[in-house]
Amino acid sequence: MNNAETLQRAQKLAMEIRQKTGASRLAYHREFSNLLNGLHTVGVQVPRKLRQLENELCEEEAEAQFDNMPV
């Protein structure tokens, strides 16, 4: 997959993620993160909206880990 195809796949996946809620969003996190990391590694500038979504997913994942901690 070339850079343009990878970016297009990341944008399509971002649309899918935005349509999901809760834990179903997190199911896509690893794949989405891998796509963005691959783009960044080869020097492609990742659009801000995609980076913001990645940050949201990271925060949601961290919060989900704390939701299951006993008090």
N, C-alpha and C positions, 0 to 999 in steps of 0.2 A: 504494500500500500504506500503510495507516495504521500508527500506532505499535504497536498491539497485534499486528497481523499481522507487522510487522517483527520484533518481539520474539519472537513465536512461531516465525518462520522462523529466527532466530538460535539459538533453543533446539533446534530440530530439526536444524539444521546442526551444532551442538555435539555432539549425540548421534551423528551420522554420523562426525564427526571422531574422537570417542573410540573408535569401533569400528575405526578404521584404524590402521595402523602406518607408521613411517618416512616416506618421501617422499610417500606417498599422503595423509598428514595435511596436508602443506604445500600440496598442490594446492588445498585449500579455504581457505587462509589469507587470501588477498586478499578473497574474497567475505565471509568471516566478519568480517574487520576492517572492511570497508566497512559492513556491517550495524550493527556496534557503534558505529562513528563516527557514522553517521546518527542512531542513537538518542541518543547523547550530545549531538550538536549541537542536537537539538530539546528537550533537557532531561529526557529519560527516564533514570531511574536504572537502569544496567545491573547485573544481578545479579552478585555476587562470583564465582560459579562461571564465568560467561562471561568476565569480565575475567581470571580466573586462566588459563583455557584460551587466551585471546589472548596472555598473557605466555608461556605454554609454547610456543606456536607461534612467537613471535618468537625465543625462545631456540633452538629447534630449527632455525629458518631460519639464524640466525647461526652455529650450530655446523656446519651443512651447508656453509656457505661456506668454513669453515676446513678441513673434511675434504678438500677438493680442492686445498689449497695445497701446493706442493712444499716439501720440507724442505731 
